[in-house]
Amino acid sequence: MWRFLDEDIDVICQTDVVPGKLREYLARHPEIDVNLDKNGEREFFVTEITERFQKLANEWFDGGVNLELVRY
């Protein structure tokens, strides 16, 4: 696929961008962080389950992450 793109085009992958942007947003809005329940149950709904994402999710949340596949 990439061979059809002009070399001047930057391809942006959401997995590279979204976590950092969320971190920045929460840093700018501490009132949201205060309202987040740190001891609640987490549910993860994804449109695709890959080995890489499963590994990253477990690293980010210290293991025990179960991803639930949703169809759109």
PyMOL Python script that loads the backbone (N, CA, C, O; Angstrom):
from pymol import cmd

cmd.read_pdbstr("""\
ATOM      1  N   MET A   1       0.813  -1.188   0.000  1.00  0.00           N
ATOM      2  CA  MET A   1       0.000   0.000   0.000  1.00  0.00           C
ATOM      3  C   MET A   1       0.859   1.254   0.000  1.00  0.00           C
ATOM      4  O   MET A   1       0.570   2.198  -0.736  1.00  0.00           O
ATOM      5  N   TRP A   2       1.908   1.281   0.811  1.00  0.00           N
ATOM      6  CA  TRP A   2       2.713   2.500   0.962  1.00  0.00           C
ATOM      7  C   TRP A   2       3.432   2.886  -0.326  1.00  0.00           C
ATOM      8  O   TRP A   2       3.781   4.053  -0.507  1.00  0.00           O
ATOM      9  N   ARG A   3       3.656   1.944  -1.207  1.00  0.00           N
ATOM     10  CA  ARG A   3       4.377   2.259  -2.432  1.00  0.00           C
ATOM     11  C   ARG A   3       3.590   3.198  -3.335  1.00  0.00           C
ATOM     12  O   ARG A   3       4.161   3.793  -4.249  1.00  0.00           O
ATOM     13  N   PHE A   4       2.291   3.342  -3.095  1.00  0.00           N
ATOM     14  CA  PHE A   4       1.454   4.225  -3.908  1.00  0.00           C
ATOM     15  C   PHE A   4       1.429   5.654  -3.374  1.00  0.00           C
ATOM     16  O   PHE A   4       0.906   6.553  -4.034  1.00  0.00           O
ATOM     17  N   LEU A   5       1.981   5.867  -2.201  1.00  0.00           N
ATOM     18  CA  LEU A   5       1.964   7.195  -1.599  1.00  0.00           C
ATOM     19  C   LEU A   5       3.209   7.988  -1.994  1.00  0.00           C
ATOM     20  O   LEU A   5       4.303   7.439  -2.131  1.00  0.00           O
ATOM     21  N   ASP A   6       3.015   9.261  -2.168  1.00  0.00           N
ATOM     22  CA  ASP A   6       4.127  10.163  -2.435  1.00  0.00           C
ATOM     23  C   ASP A   6       5.051  10.157  -1.219  1.00  0.00           C
ATOM     24  O   ASP A   6       4.574  10.096  -0.086  1.00  0.00           O
ATOM     25  N   GLU A   7       6.339  10.219  -1.434  1.00  0.00           N
ATOM     26  CA  GLU A   7       7.290  10.163  -0.314  1.00  0.00           C
ATOM     27  C   GLU A   7       7.192  11.361   0.614  1.00  0.00           C
ATOM     28  O   GLU A   7       7.730  11.321   1.720  1.00  0.00           O
ATOM     29  N   ASP A   8       6.515  12.431   0.193  1.00  0.00           N
ATOM     30  CA  ASP A   8       6.339  13.613   1.037  1.00  0.00           C
ATOM     31  C   ASP A   8       5.149  13.494   1.982  1.00  0.00           C
ATOM     32  O   ASP A   8       4.900  14.400   2.778  1.00  0.00           O
ATOM     33  N   ILE A   9       4.424  12.408   1.905  1.00  0.00           N
ATOM     34  CA  ILE A   9       3.248  12.209   2.747  1.00  0.00           C
ATOM     35  C   ILE A   9       3.647  11.467   4.013  1.00  0.00           C
ATOM     36  O   ILE A   9       4.257  10.399   3.961  1.00  0.00           O
ATOM     37  N   ASP A  10       3.292  12.053   5.151  1.00  0.00           N
ATOM     38  CA  ASP A  10       3.531  11.403   6.434  1.00  0.00           C
ATOM     39  C   ASP A  10       2.322  10.543   6.791  1.00  0.00           C
ATOM     40  O   ASP A  10       1.189  11.024   6.762  1.00  0.00           O
ATOM     41  N   VAL A  11       2.550   9.298   7.122  1.00  0.00           N
ATOM     42  CA  VAL A  11       1.490   8.399   7.552  1.00  0.00           C
ATOM     43  C   VAL A  11       1.472   8.414   9.070  1.00  0.00           C
ATOM     44  O   VAL A  11       2.497   8.181   9.712  1.00  0.00           O
ATOM     45  N   ILE A  12       0.301   8.690   9.646  1.00  0.00           N
ATOM     46  CA  ILE A  12       0.161   8.788  11.089  1.00  0.00           C
ATOM     47  C   ILE A  12      -0.645   7.591  11.584  1.00  0.00           C
ATOM     48  O   ILE A  12      -1.750   7.329  11.110  1.00  0.00           O
ATOM     49  N   CYS A  13      -0.079   6.883  12.530  1.00  0.00           N
ATOM     50  CA  CYS A  13      -0.735   5.712  13.101  1.00  0.00           C
ATOM     51  C   CYS A  13      -1.342   6.102  14.451  1.00  0.00           C
ATOM     52  O   CYS A  13      -0.660   6.669  15.304  1.00  0.00           O
ATOM     53  N   GLN A  14      -2.625   5.795  14.634  1.00  0.00           N
ATOM     54  CA  GLN A  14      -3.300   6.203  15.863  1.00  0.00           C
ATOM     55  C   GLN A  14      -2.663   5.614  17.116  1.00  0.00           C
ATOM     56  O   GLN A  14      -2.711   6.237  18.177  1.00  0.00           O
ATOM     57  N   THR A  15      -2.070   4.430  17.018  1.00  0.00           N
ATOM     58  CA  THR A  15      -1.454   3.835  18.204  1.00  0.00           C
ATOM     59  C   THR A  15      -0.201   4.585  18.622  1.00  0.00           C
ATOM     60  O   THR A  15       0.258   4.444  19.756  1.00  0.00           O
ATOM     61  N   ASP A  16       0.357   5.381  17.716  1.00  0.00           N
ATOM     62  CA  ASP A  16       1.514   6.208  18.055  1.00  0.00           C
ATOM     63  C   ASP A  16       1.095   7.567  18.600  1.00  0.00           C
ATOM     64  O   ASP A  16       1.869   8.212  19.307  1.00  0.00           O
ATOM     65  N   VAL A  17      -0.109   8.010  18.284  1.00  0.00           N
ATOM     66  CA  VAL A  17      -0.544   9.367  18.599  1.00  0.00           C
ATOM     67  C   VAL A  17      -1.486   9.438  19.803  1.00  0.00           C
ATOM     68  O   VAL A  17      -1.286  10.263  20.694  1.00  0.00           O
ATOM     69  N   VAL A  18      -2.499   8.590  19.836  1.00  0.00           N
ATOM     70  CA  VAL A  18      -3.576   8.713  20.816  1.00  0.00           C
ATOM     71  C   VAL A  18      -3.108   8.639  22.274  1.00  0.00           C
ATOM     72  O   VAL A  18      -3.515   9.492  23.063  1.00  0.00           O
ATOM     73  N   PRO A  19      -2.279   7.675  22.675  1.00  0.00           N
ATOM     74  CA  PRO A  19      -1.878   7.639  24.090  1.00  0.00           C
ATOM     75  C   PRO A  19      -1.180   8.916  24.562  1.00  0.00           C
ATOM     76  O   PRO A  19      -1.448   9.395  25.664  1.00  0.00           O
ATOM     77  N   GLY A  20      -0.296   9.465  23.743  1.00  0.00           N
ATOM     78  CA  GLY A  20       0.394  10.698  24.122  1.00  0.00           C
ATOM     79  C   GLY A  20      -0.548  11.883  24.206  1.00  0.00           C
ATOM     80  O   GLY A  20      -0.440  12.702  25.118  1.00  0.00           O
ATOM     81  N   LYS A  21      -1.474  11.979  23.256  1.00  0.00           N
ATOM     82  CA  LYS A  21      -2.445  13.077  23.268  1.00  0.00           C
ATOM     83  C   LYS A  21      -3.357  12.989  24.488  1.00  0.00           C
ATOM     84  O   LYS A  21      -3.685  14.008  25.094  1.00  0.00           O
ATOM     85  N   LEU A  22      -3.766  11.771  24.848  1.00  0.00           N
ATOM     86  CA  LEU A  22      -4.595  11.594  26.033  1.00  0.00           C
ATOM     87  C   LEU A  22      -3.832  11.997  27.290  1.00  0.00           C
ATOM     88  O   LEU A  22      -4.378  12.663  28.169  1.00  0.00           O
ATOM     89  N   ARG A  23      -2.578  11.592  27.369  1.00  0.00           N
ATOM     90  CA  ARG A  23      -1.734  11.963  28.509  1.00  0.00           C
ATOM     91  C   ARG A  23      -1.621  13.487  28.615  1.00  0.00           C
ATOM     92  O   ARG A  23      -1.748  14.043  29.706  1.00  0.00           O
ATOM     93  N   GLU A  24      -1.384  14.161  27.489  1.00  0.00           N
ATOM     94  CA  GLU A  24      -1.288  15.623  27.467  1.00  0.00           C
ATOM     95  C   GLU A  24      -2.603  16.274  27.900  1.00  0.00           C
ATOM     96  O   GLU A  24      -2.608  17.233  28.671  1.00  0.00           O
ATOM     97  N   TYR A  25      -3.710  15.741  27.394  1.00  0.00           N
ATOM     98  CA  TYR A  25      -5.026  16.285  27.727  1.00  0.00           C
ATOM     99  C   TYR A  25      -5.297  16.174  29.229  1.00  0.00           C
ATOM    100  O   TYR A  25      -5.741  17.133  29.859  1.00  0.00           O
ATOM    101  N   LEU A  26      -5.027  15.004  29.789  1.00  0.00           N
ATOM    102  CA  LEU A  26      -5.261  14.817  31.221  1.00  0.00           C
ATOM    103  C   LEU A  26      -4.331  15.695  32.056  1.00  0.00           C
ATOM    104  O   LEU A  26      -4.710  16.132  33.143  1.00  0.00           O
ATOM    105  N   ALA A  27      -3.132  15.954  31.568  1.00  0.00           N
ATOM    106  CA  ALA A  27      -2.212  16.846  32.286  1.00  0.00           C
ATOM    107  C   ALA A  27      -2.753  18.275  32.301  1.00  0.00           C
ATOM    108  O   ALA A  27      -2.563  19.005  33.274  1.00  0.00           O
ATOM    109  N   ARG A  28      -3.424  18.668  31.227  1.00  0.00           N
ATOM    110  CA  ARG A  28      -3.998  20.021  31.150  1.00  0.00           C
ATOM    111  C   ARG A  28      -5.323  20.127  31.900  1.00  0.00           C
ATOM    112  O   ARG A  28      -5.764  21.231  32.221  1.00  0.00           O
ATOM    113  N   HIS A  29      -5.961  18.995  32.181  1.00  0.00           N
ATOM    114  CA  HIS A  29      -7.274  18.985  32.838  1.00  0.00           C
ATOM    115  C   HIS A  29      -7.254  18.072  34.065  1.00  0.00           C
ATOM    116  O   HIS A  29      -7.870  17.006  34.056  1.00  0.00           O
ATOM    117  N   PRO A  30      -6.552  18.487  35.113  1.00  0.00           N
ATOM    118  CA  PRO A  30      -6.437  17.631  36.306  1.00  0.00           C
ATOM    119  C   PRO A  30      -7.783  17.342  36.964  1.00  0.00           C
ATOM    120  O   PRO A  30      -7.913  16.353  37.685  1.00  0.00           O
ATOM    121  N   GLU A  31      -8.783  18.187  36.729  1.00  0.00           N
ATOM    122  CA  GLU A  31     -10.097  17.947  37.320  1.00  0.00           C
ATOM    123  C   GLU A  31     -10.717  16.643  36.806  1.00  0.00           C
ATOM    124  O   GLU A  31     -11.508  16.017  37.512  1.00  0.00           O
ATOM    125  N   ILE A  32     -10.374  16.242  35.617  1.00  0.00           N
ATOM    126  CA  ILE A  32     -10.867  14.976  35.082  1.00  0.00           C
ATOM    127  C   ILE A  32     -10.185  13.811  35.788  1.00  0.00           C
ATOM    128  O   ILE A  32     -10.841  12.837  36.156  1.00  0.00           O
ATOM    129  N   ASP A  33      -8.879  13.907  35.977  1.00  0.00           N
ATOM    130  CA  ASP A  33      -8.134  12.839  36.646  1.00  0.00           C
ATOM    131  C   ASP A  33      -8.660  12.602  38.059  1.00  0.00           C
ATOM    132  O   ASP A  33      -8.701  11.461  38.518  1.00  0.00           O
ATOM    133  N   VAL A  34      -9.057  13.657  38.748  1.00  0.00           N
ATOM    134  CA  VAL A  34      -9.576  13.543  40.103  1.00  0.00           C
ATOM    135  C   VAL A  34     -10.855  12.711  40.116  1.00  0.00           C
ATOM    136  O   VAL A  34     -11.115  11.977  41.070  1.00  0.00           O
ATOM    137  N   ASN A  35     -11.649  12.828  39.058  1.00  0.00           N
ATOM    138  CA  ASN A  35     -12.932  12.123  39.002  1.00  0.00           C
ATOM    139  C   ASN A  35     -12.836  10.689  38.481  1.00  0.00           C
ATOM    140  O   ASN A  35     -13.820   9.950  38.519  1.00  0.00           O
ATOM    141  N   LEU A  36     -11.670  10.295  38.001  1.00  0.00           N
ATOM    142  CA  LEU A  36     -11.514   8.937  37.499  1.00  0.00           C
ATOM    143  C   LEU A  36     -11.380   7.952  38.651  1.00  0.00           C
ATOM    144  O   LEU A  36     -10.628   8.191  39.596  1.00  0.00           O
ATOM    145  N   ASP A  37     -12.095   6.867  38.571  1.00  0.00           N
ATOM    146  CA  ASP A  37     -12.019   5.827  39.588  1.00  0.00           C
ATOM    147  C   ASP A  37     -10.823   4.938  39.283  1.00  0.00           C
ATOM    148  O   ASP A  37     -10.816   4.233  38.274  1.00  0.00           O
ATOM    149  N   LYS A  38      -9.828   4.965  40.133  1.00  0.00           N
ATOM    150  CA  LYS A  38      -8.594   4.210  39.910  1.00  0.00           C
ATOM    151  C   LYS A  38      -8.718   2.743  40.328  1.00  0.00           C
ATOM    152  O   LYS A  38      -7.848   1.934  40.009  1.00  0.00           O
ATOM    153  N   ASN A  39      -9.788   2.400  41.034  1.00  0.00           N
ATOM    154  CA  ASN A  39      -9.930   1.036  41.531  1.00  0.00           C
ATOM    155  C   ASN A  39     -11.110   0.307  40.898  1.00  0.00           C
ATOM    156  O   ASN A  39     -11.471  -0.789  41.327  1.00  0.00           O
ATOM    157  N   GLY A  40     -11.695   0.899  39.905  1.00  0.00           N
ATOM    158  CA  GLY A  40     -12.859   0.293  39.263  1.00  0.00           C
ATOM    159  C   GLY A  40     -12.474  -0.797  38.278  1.00  0.00           C
ATOM    160  O   GLY A  40     -11.295  -1.049  38.029  1.00  0.00           O
ATOM    161  N   GLU A  41     -13.476  -1.427  37.736  1.00  0.00           N
ATOM    162  CA  GLU A  41     -13.273  -2.467  36.738  1.00  0.00           C
ATOM    163  C   GLU A  41     -13.071  -1.823  35.373  1.00  0.00           C
ATOM    164  O   GLU A  41     -13.774  -0.879  35.013  1.00  0.00           O
ATOM    165  N   ARG A  42     -12.120  -2.329  34.628  1.00  0.00           N
ATOM    166  CA  ARG A  42     -11.845  -1.812  33.293  1.00  0.00           C
ATOM    167  C   ARG A  42     -12.399  -2.767  32.249  1.00  0.00           C
ATOM    168  O   ARG A  42     -12.274  -3.987  32.358  1.00  0.00           O
ATOM    169  N   GLU A  43     -13.016  -2.172  31.230  1.00  0.00           N
ATOM    170  CA  GLU A  43     -13.495  -2.961  30.100  1.00  0.00           C
ATOM    171  C   GLU A  43     -12.859  -2.377  28.850  1.00  0.00           C
ATOM    172  O   GLU A  43     -12.823  -1.160  28.671  1.00  0.00           O
ATOM    173  N   PHE A  44     -12.360  -3.250  27.987  1.00  0.00           N
ATOM    174  CA  PHE A  44     -11.674  -2.821  26.777  1.00  0.00           C
ATOM    175  C   PHE A  44     -12.406  -3.389  25.564  1.00  0.00           C
ATOM    176  O   PHE A  44     -12.455  -4.604  25.371  1.00  0.00           O
ATOM    177  N   PHE A  45     -12.967  -2.510  24.760  1.00  0.00           N
ATOM    178  CA  PHE A  45     -13.675  -2.904  23.557  1.00  0.00           C
ATOM    179  C   PHE A  45     -12.866  -2.432  22.359  1.00  0.00           C
ATOM    180  O   PHE A  45     -12.537  -1.250  22.253  1.00  0.00           O
ATOM    181  N   VAL A  46     -12.550  -3.341  21.470  1.00  0.00           N
ATOM    182  CA  VAL A  46     -11.703  -3.025  20.326  1.00  0.00           C
ATOM    183  C   VAL A  46     -12.331  -3.569  19.049  1.00  0.00           C
ATOM    184  O   VAL A  46     -13.131  -4.504  19.082  1.00  0.00           O
ATOM    185  N   THR A  47     -11.954  -2.967  17.923  1.00  0.00           N
ATOM    186  CA  THR A  47     -12.459  -3.435  16.632  1.00  0.00           C
ATOM    187  C   THR A  47     -11.546  -4.473  16.003  1.00  0.00           C
ATOM    188  O   THR A  47     -11.905  -5.118  15.018  1.00  0.00           O
ATOM    189  N   GLU A  48     -10.359  -4.629  16.582  1.00  0.00           N
ATOM    190  CA  GLU A  48      -9.423  -5.645  16.103  1.00  0.00           C
ATOM    191  C   GLU A  48      -8.508  -6.042  17.257  1.00  0.00           C
ATOM    192  O   GLU A  48      -8.009  -5.182  17.983  1.00  0.00           O
ATOM    193  N   ILE A  49      -8.296  -7.305  17.419  1.00  0.00           N
ATOM    194  CA  ILE A  49      -7.389  -7.794  18.453  1.00  0.00           C
ATOM    195  C   ILE A  49      -6.132  -8.316  17.768  1.00  0.00           C
ATOM    196  O   ILE A  49      -6.177  -9.270  16.991  1.00  0.00           O
ATOM    197  N   THR A  50      -5.033  -7.682  18.068  1.00  0.00           N
ATOM    198  CA  THR A  50      -3.757  -8.136  17.535  1.00  0.00           C
ATOM    199  C   THR A  50      -2.854  -8.528  18.701  1.00  0.00           C
ATOM    200  O   THR A  50      -3.038  -8.069  19.829  1.00  0.00           O
ATOM    201  N   GLU A  51      -1.899  -9.365  18.415  1.00  0.00           N
ATOM    202  CA  GLU A  51      -0.949  -9.786  19.448  1.00  0.00           C
ATOM    203  C   GLU A  51      -0.193  -8.579  20.003  1.00  0.00           C
ATOM    204  O   GLU A  51       0.027  -8.482  21.211  1.00  0.00           O
ATOM    205  N   ARG A  52       0.204  -7.661  19.119  1.00  0.00           N
ATOM    206  CA  ARG A  52       0.947  -6.471  19.554  1.00  0.00           C
ATOM    207  C   ARG A  52       0.118  -5.602  20.491  1.00  0.00           C
ATOM    208  O   ARG A  52       0.613  -5.143  21.520  1.00  0.00           O
ATOM    209  N   PHE A  53      -1.153  -5.374  20.131  1.00  0.00           N
ATOM    210  CA  PHE A  53      -1.990  -4.537  20.981  1.00  0.00           C
ATOM    211  C   PHE A  53      -2.268  -5.213  22.313  1.00  0.00           C
ATOM    212  O   PHE A  53      -2.258  -4.557  23.354  1.00  0.00           O
ATOM    213  N   GLN A  54      -2.516  -6.512  22.293  1.00  0.00           N
ATOM    214  CA  GLN A  54      -2.739  -7.248  23.539  1.00  0.00           C
ATOM    215  C   GLN A  54      -1.526  -7.110  24.459  1.00  0.00           C
ATOM    216  O   GLN A  54      -1.671  -6.898  25.663  1.00  0.00           O
ATOM    217  N   LYS A  55      -0.324  -7.234  23.878  1.00  0.00           N
ATOM    218  CA  LYS A  55       0.903  -7.107  24.654  1.00  0.00           C
ATOM    219  C   LYS A  55       1.041  -5.704  25.236  1.00  0.00           C
ATOM    220  O   LYS A  55       1.350  -5.546  26.417  1.00  0.00           O
ATOM    221  N   LEU A  56       0.811  -4.686  24.410  1.00  0.00           N
ATOM    222  CA  LEU A  56       0.915  -3.304  24.876  1.00  0.00           C
ATOM    223  C   LEU A  56      -0.108  -3.001  25.966  1.00  0.00           C
ATOM    224  O   LEU A  56       0.223  -2.372  26.970  1.00  0.00           O
ATOM    225  N   ALA A  57      -1.339  -3.442  25.773  1.00  0.00           N
ATOM    226  CA  ALA A  57      -2.386  -3.197  26.766  1.00  0.00           C
ATOM    227  C   ALA A  57      -2.009  -3.813  28.107  1.00  0.00           C
ATOM    228  O   ALA A  57      -2.219  -3.197  29.152  1.00  0.00           O
ATOM    229  N   ASN A  58      -1.463  -5.006  28.090  1.00  0.00           N
ATOM    230  CA  ASN A  58      -1.037  -5.641  29.341  1.00  0.00           C
ATOM    231  C   ASN A  58       0.132  -4.903  29.981  1.00  0.00           C
ATOM    232  O   ASN A  58       0.226  -4.835  31.206  1.00  0.00           O
ATOM    233  N   GLU A  59       1.023  -4.351  29.161  1.00  0.00           N
ATOM    234  CA  GLU A  59       2.128  -3.555  29.708  1.00  0.00           C
ATOM    235  C   GLU A  59       1.603  -2.263  30.324  1.00  0.00           C
ATOM    236  O   GLU A  59       2.016  -1.882  31.419  1.00  0.00           O
ATOM    237  N   TRP A  60       0.695  -1.590  29.623  1.00  0.00           N
ATOM    238  CA  TRP A  60       0.161  -0.307  30.102  1.00  0.00           C
ATOM    239  C   TRP A  60      -0.614  -0.456  31.402  1.00  0.00           C
ATOM    240  O   TRP A  60      -0.576   0.428  32.257  1.00  0.00           O
ATOM    241  N   PHE A  61      -1.320  -1.579  31.552  1.00  0.00           N
ATOM    242  CA  PHE A  61      -2.205  -1.752  32.700  1.00  0.00           C
ATOM    243  C   PHE A  61      -1.758  -2.871  33.628  1.00  0.00           C
ATOM    244  O   PHE A  61      -2.568  -3.415  34.379  1.00  0.00           O
ATOM    245  N   ASP A  62      -0.489  -3.216  33.583  1.00  0.00           N
ATOM    246  CA  ASP A  62       0.087  -4.209  34.495  1.00  0.00           C
ATOM    247  C   ASP A  62      -0.611  -5.565  34.437  1.00  0.00           C
ATOM    248  O   ASP A  62      -0.853  -6.189  35.471  1.00  0.00           O
ATOM    249  N   GLY A  63      -0.931  -6.014  33.241  1.00  0.00           N
ATOM    250  CA  GLY A  63      -1.480  -7.352  33.038  1.00  0.00           C
ATOM    251  C   GLY A  63      -2.961  -7.466  33.304  1.00  0.00           C
ATOM    252  O   GLY A  63      -3.607  -6.530  33.775  1.00  0.00           O
ATOM    253  N   GLY A  64      -3.478  -8.628  32.993  1.00  0.00           N
ATOM    254  CA  GLY A  64      -4.880  -8.909  33.264  1.00  0.00           C
ATOM    255  C   GLY A  64      -5.863  -8.216  32.339  1.00  0.00           C
ATOM    256  O   GLY A  64      -7.037  -8.087  32.686  1.00  0.00           O
ATOM    257  N   VAL A  65      -5.426  -7.769  31.179  1.00  0.00           N
ATOM    258  CA  VAL A  65      -6.310  -7.078  30.249  1.00  0.00           C
ATOM    259  C   VAL A  65      -6.980  -8.094  29.332  1.00  0.00           C
ATOM    260  O   VAL A  65      -6.321  -8.900  28.675  1.00  0.00           O
ATOM    261  N   ASN A  66      -8.297  -8.032  29.307  1.00  0.00           N
ATOM    262  CA  ASN A  66      -9.073  -8.861  28.380  1.00  0.00           C
ATOM    263  C   ASN A  66      -9.746  -7.941  27.374  1.00  0.00           C
ATOM    264  O   ASN A  66     -10.545  -7.078  27.736  1.00  0.00           O
ATOM    265  N   LEU A  67      -9.411  -8.137  26.117  1.00  0.00           N
ATOM    266  CA  LEU A  67      -9.981  -7.308  25.068  1.00  0.00           C
ATOM    267  C   LEU A  67     -11.234  -7.982  24.519  1.00  0.00           C
ATOM    268  O   LEU A  67     -11.241  -9.185  24.257  1.00  0.00           O
ATOM    269  N   GLU A  68     -12.288  -7.198  24.350  1.00  0.00           N
ATOM    270  CA  GLU A  68     -13.523  -7.722  23.797  1.00  0.00           C
ATOM    271  C   GLU A  68     -13.723  -7.153  22.404  1.00  0.00           C
ATOM    272  O   GLU A  68     -13.750  -5.938  22.205  1.00  0.00           O
ATOM    273  N   LEU A  69     -13.860  -8.040  21.464  1.00  0.00           N
ATOM    274  CA  LEU A  69     -14.008  -7.645  20.060  1.00  0.00           C
ATOM    275  C   LEU A  69     -15.427  -7.176  19.792  1.00  0.00           C
ATOM    276  O   LEU A  69     -16.386  -7.854  20.162  1.00  0.00           O
ATOM    277  N   VAL A  70     -15.568  -6.025  19.155  1.00  0.00           N
ATOM    278  CA  VAL A  70     -16.878  -5.510  18.755  1.00  0.00           C
ATOM    279  C   VAL A  70     -16.904  -5.363  17.250  1.00  0.00           C
ATOM    280  O   VAL A  70     -15.893  -5.029  16.633  1.00  0.00           O
ATOM    281  N   ARG A  71     -18.029  -5.606  16.674  1.00  0.00           N
ATOM    282  CA  ARG A  71     -18.205  -5.459  15.223  1.00  0.00           C
ATOM    283  C   ARG A  71     -18.901  -4.129  14.972  1.00  0.00           C
ATOM    284  O   ARG A  71     -19.794  -3.729  15.719  1.00  0.00           O
ATOM    285  N   TYR A  72     -18.494  -3.475  13.949  1.00  0.00           N
ATOM    286  CA  TYR A  72     -19.104  -2.179  13.614  1.00  0.00           C
ATOM    287  C   TYR A  72     -19.837  -2.255  12.319  1.00  0.00           C
ATOM    288  O   TYR A  72     -20.414  -1.261  11.876  1.00  0.00           O
TER     289      TYR A  72
END
""", "prot")
cmd.dss("prot")
cmd.show_as("cartoon", "prot")
cmd.util.cbc("prot")
cmd.orient("prot")
